[in-house]
């Protein structure tokens, strides 16, 4: 560690107090560690024209914030996006291990500010070979970035911060602060500039609050489908435009196909990993700017490619949890949001908390088809149509959840045969092609498509309600789930099961 560089920034900090009221600020640290760094930047076109900071806590945090501000002031945005804790520490002449956290805090605050400023004010000259790649820190997105760069693209990485909750397991959540830091470190190790978009408010409002409301209403929503359709892709495509990127690439297993009417989402080569169901709500108009580099590859092939490329995440396990349920579980998450409301919070948290539904009856009945009370439960939101395990009811034959009455907190159970149906009502449907093009429907993420017919020959466009007739009985059709409408392996519409 060079005392001269460190002391220079400590005694003569660069930009301290400047832009204190600026609109694009990022903060890192807090009471838990005793240090807090706040960095603000201003962008014009493709360059950072000014930067400032405020910091409290140890001297290392203040010196690191000063060094970060000096590094980025006047720099091109995409060069600033390459900076991390290593560069901040180097600008201070190196840091002892005990002070290394200060450089990490400064880098985190800087990148929060850069992401906010880029999303609002950046105007880079369009470049046909520039590709924005969504990076989660996992192997799929890393390989997508690697393939884009290997193909000659000028790659910029972006990671979305969607959820932050101390109760969650941040290491298992794909969009937590820990995951964002890991994705940034990976992008920098690959030599890529990296930006972070903080979408926590939009995600809470559009996805999490809806998840809670839907369960309270007795339905089983698909938060990932909603997130992709209403939050993630819209914001990333907007950022791509500001960065002058011709396309957005992701690590999803999906294809883009075309017919005479334009592009459509289509199934990937790896049927076991196909994610078209999760992407079903994407507007086909956006598909012209999307690129799925993994479309023709299987998961084992992707991992092998990552190993050959020397990517450190080649053997990283996949996350199996919804990002906001990691380490908590659905039941615990929903119960924590019923009953007493959380303490008043500031900013986005306060607005989101106010929109959460109030508690329902804490206990209800489990009844048979004949109305006989078989047992009691602690909330209908703990159950899903088609569920067999965990009912807590003794019976001579296996019982399944057949339906739920949220208003009465009643769960009706019965034999498996009672689950089957050949008709499905749809809500909020969007047809990308006329209804007579629909050949099959996928009613759950991992389900096999079932041949069907859309009644009434509806034309392409939005429809408040539609009716499906299935070619064969299907069990466990759950209200609130997504219905992905198919023509062959192409997505020609989507809706919510009513």
N, C-alpha and C positions, 0 to 999 in steps of 0.2 A: 504494500500500500504506500502510495506517495503522499507524505504529509502535506507537501506544497499544494497539490491539486485539490485535495480534500479541504484543507484550511482555506484555500482561495474561495471555493464555493460556499464554505460555511461563513466566512467573514464578509464576503462581497457577493451575496446571492444574486443570480441573474433572474430578473423578472418577478421578484417577490412582490406580491400585492398588485401586479399589473393584470388587467382584464378580470378583476375580481367579480365584476358584474356581467362578464361575458356569458353568452347563451350556451356555449359548448364546453362543458366542464366534465371532468372525470375524477372520482375520488376512490381511494383505496386505504385500507387500514381501519382504525377505529379503537373503541374502548378495549376490545379484547387483547390487542397487542400494544396499546399505549401510543402508537404512532398513527398519524393521519396525514395523507398527502392529497392535495387537490390541485389539479393542473387544468388550465383553460387555454384553448387555442382558437385562433381565428384563421379561416381559410378564404382565399380568393382564387378562383379558378382551380389551378392544380398545385398551389403552393401555400405553405403555412406562413402567413404574413406577420403573425404576432403570437406570443405565448407568455403565460405567466403562471405563478403558483402561489399557494399558501401551504404551510406545513406546520405541524405541531408534534411534539414528542422529542425523540433523541436528535442529536446533531446530525447523525448519518442520514436520517430521513430528509432533513432540510437540505443537506448538501446534495443528496441524490436527486431531489426534485429540481434543484437549481441546475444540475448537470443535464437532466432530461430536457429542460426548457432551452438551455443553450444549444443542445444537439439538434433540436427540431426547428428553432426559430429561423425562418427564411428558407427552410428545406422544402423540396418537392414532397407532396403528400405521400407518394408511394415509396420514397426513400425513408421518410419518417416511419412508415409502417413496417420497415425492416428492423427497427430498433427494439431491443429487449433489455432484460436486466444485465446481460453481459456487457453490452455497449455502455450502459449507464455506469456500471462499476468500473469499466476501463477508463471512462472519462474522469473518474475520481482517482485514477492511478492504481486501481484495484482496491478491493475491500476485504477485510478479514472475514472469516466465516460468520462471526458473531454479528457483523454489520451487513451481511449480504441481503438480509430481508429488506433493507432500506431501498436497494436498487430494484428489487422485485415490486415493492409498493409503488415506486415512482413509475416504473414501466407499466404497471397495471393502470394507474391513474391516467397516464399519458394515452394509452390505447382506448380507454373509455372515452376520453375527450376526442381523440382522432375519429373514432367511429361516429360519434354524434355529429361532429362537424362535417365529415365526409357525406353523411346521409342527407344533410341539410344544404350544404353550400358548395360541395365539390363540383367542378365543371371541367373534366379532362377532355382533351381532344379525342374524338372517337378513333379507335384503332381496330381494324377488322380482325386482327389476330389476338386481341386481348380477351381473356376469358376469366370471369369471376368464378371461383370454385368454392362451393360450400364445404367447409371442413369441420367435422365434429370431433376430430382427434382419434377416430377409429380407423381401421384398416381400409374400409370401403372408400371413404372420402379421400384418404391419403393416396390410394392407388388412382382414384379419379384425377387428382391433381398431378400425380406423376405421369399419367398417360397424356393429359392435356399438354403438359410441358414437353414431353417426349415427341409430341406431334407438332412442335414448333410454336405453341401458343405462348403469349406473354401472360403468365398466370398471376392472379391476385387472389389470395385466400380470404374468406370471410367466415366468421363463426357467430352464431346467434346465442346471446345470453337470454334465456327465457324464464328461468326460475331460480330463486334463491331463498332457501328456507333452512335454518339451522337443524331442523328435525330430519332433513333428507340426508341420504348418503351421497354426498357430492361426487364421489369417485364412480358411482354407478349411474349417475344421471348424465345424459348426453349434453345437456345445455346448462349446467350449473357453472358458477364462477370457477371451480376447480377444472371443469372440463374445458372451459374457454381458455384458461391459462395453458393447459396441456396442448390444446389445438394450436395455440399461438407458438408455443415452443417447437412443436413439430413442423409447422410451416416455416419458421425461421431456420430450423435445421435443414430443411429442404431448399433453403435459399429464396423463399417466397415472401413478399410483403403480406402483412396480415392486418385485417381490420375486424373490429368487433361491433356488432349491432346490439344494443341493449333494447330488447323488445319485451321486457318483463311486464310493463303495464298493459300493452296490447294482448299479450299472452294470457295474463290473468283475467282480463276483461272478456276476451273473445273465446277462450278455451276453458280455463279453470272454473270460472264462475258458471259457465254453461254446463260443465261436467257436474258440478254440485247441484244446479237447478234440475237438470235432467234426471239425476238419480233420485232427487226428492220427489219428482213427478212420477216415479215408477218406471223410468226408461233406462236403457243401457246405451249410452252414447259412445261414439268413436272419436276421442279427442285428437288423435293423430291425423285423422282424415280432415277434421275441422281446422287444425293448425296449418296443415299444408295448403288447404284451400283458401284460408282467410287471413293468415298471418305470414308464414315463412316466405313463400315464393313471391308474394306481392312486394314485400320489403326488399328482398334480395334483388329482384329484377329492377326495382327503382334505383338501388345502389349501383347496379351494373350500368344503368344508363348514365348516372353521374360520373362514373369512372371511365366512361367511353368504351365499355366492354361490349363486344358484339354478342356474347352469349353467356349464359349461366350454366355451369356444369355441376352435377351432384353425384354422389355415390349410390344413388338408388338403382335397384335392379328393375329396369323398365326400358321400353323402346318407344320410339316415335315413328309411327307409320303415316302414310298419306293416301288419301283417295281423291276423287275429283273435287270434293268439297273442302279439302285442306287437311291439316295434320290431326292425328288422333293418338292418344296414349295406347300402347299395345304391350302385351306380355313380354317379359324378358326370356332369354334362353334358359335360365335356371328356374324351372317351375317351383322348386322348393324355396327360392328366395324372392320370387316375383313380388313386387310391391305396387303394382298398378292399383290394387284396392285402396291402399293408403293414399294414393295420388289421385283418386277418382274425381275429386272436386276441383282439380286444376282446370282453368279455362283453356280450351283448345287454342285460343288466340295467343296464349303465352308460350305454347309449345314450339313455335317457330324460333324462339330464342333460347330454348333449353337443349341441353346435351347430356346424355347418360352414357358415359364411357364404358360402364360395366354391362351394358345391355346384352352383349353376346358372350359373357363370361360366367362361369360358375364360381361359387364361393371358394372351393379349393384352388381353382386357378388364380383367383384374386390373391389369396394368401401366398401362393407360390411366387407370383409376380412381385409381391411386396418383399418377400425374402430375397429374391434376386436383385431387387433395387436397393436392398439394405435399409428398408424402412423399419424403424424400431417397433412399430405397432403390428408387425406381420402376424403375430400369434396372440394379439390382444383378444380376450373374450368379448363376445357381443353383449350389449346391454339388453336385458329382457324386460325391464320395467318401463312403464310410462315415466317420462322424465320427472314429473312432479310427485310420483309415488315411490321413487327409489328409496328403499330403506324404511318406508312407512307402511306401504300396502294400501289398497283401496279402502278397506273397512276402517282402518285407523285414520286415514286421511278424511274420509267423509264424516266420521264421528267427531273428529276434532273441529269440524266446521258446522256442527249442529250444537244446539244448546246455547250456552253463553257465547256472545260474540267476543272476538279478540279485543284487547285494549286498543284504544284509538291510535292510529298510526298516521304518519305524515305522508303527503304527496300521493303517489300512485297507490301505495298500500291502503291508505284511508279510503280512496275512491273505490277500490276493489272490494274492500271489506264491507262497505255500505251496501253493495249490490248482492251480497250473499243472502240466500234464503234463510228465514228463521227456522228454528227447530220444529220438528213434527212430534207426534205422539211417541214417547220413548219405547213403548212396547205394543205389539199387535198379535193377531191370531194367525195361525197356520191352519187352514181348513181344507177339507176334502171337496170334491166336486159336488157332493150332496150337502155341503155346508156344515158338516160335523167338525167341531174344533178338535184338532189333533195335537196341538201344541202352541207355543208362543215364541215370539222372536223379539229382537231388540231393535228392529228397524227394517222395513221392506227394502231399503236401499242396499242391504247386504246381499240381496238375492237377484238372480238373473233368470229369465225364462229359459228353460232347458236344463237348469242346474239340478244335479242329483246329490252331490256330496255336501255335508255340513248342514243338513236341514234340521238335525236334532229331533227327528220324529221317528219313533219305532213303528214299523208296519210289517205285515207278512210278505209284502212284495216291494220292490224298489219304487220309490216315489220321486217325481220330478216337479219342478216349479212349472206350472201351467200358465199362470197369470198373476198380476199384482194389482191391487187397488190401493193407490197411494193415499187417497183421501181417508180411507178407513184403516190404513196400515194393515191390510189383509193380504196374505200370500196364499194362493190356491195351489194345491199339489194334487197329483194324480198319477196314473200309470203312463208309461212311455207312449202307449198307443194314442193317448189323448193329445200328444204334442203335435201330431202330424197335421199338415194343412196343405191345400193346393191353391190357396188364394192369399195374396199379400196386398195390403193397402200401402200406398206410398205417399209421402208428404214432401213438399219442397223439391219437386223433381226438376231436373234440367236435362233435356234431350239434345245431344249434339247432332243427331240425325233423326229423321222421322221415326215414329214409334214402330212402324212395320219393319224397320231394320234390326230391332232388338231380337236376338235369338236366345239369349240365356241371361241369367242373373247370378251374381255371387252375393250371398246374404251374410257371410261372415268372412273375416280375413283369411282363415285357413280352409274355408269350405270349398268344395268342388262346385263349379258352375252348374246350374240346373236349367234345362231348357224351359222357356216360358213364352208367353204372349202378352203384349201390352194391349189392354182392352181399349176400344174406341178409336184406334188408328190416329193417335195424336201426332201433330206436326212438331218439328224441332223447335226448341225454345223452353221457356219456363212454364211449369204447371204446378198449381197448388196441390193437386191430388191426382193420382193415377192408380189404376188397379192392374195387378198382374195375375195371370193364371199360370200355374206351374204345371209342367208336363208330368210330374210325379210328386207324391207327398214328400214334404220336407219337415223335419222335426226341429223344434226349438227356435223358431223365427222370433227374434226379440225386438220389440218396439224400441226405437232409438238408434238401432244399428244402421249402417250404411248399406244400401242396395246398389251394387255396381252393375250396370247394364251393359251387356256385351253383344258384339256382332263378331263371331269368331273369337279371336284373341284381342280384339280392339274394344276400347271403352267408348261407348256411344251415348252414355248418360249415367246419371247417378241420382239418388234420392235417399230420403230417410224413411225407414220402416215405421208405419204408423200403428 
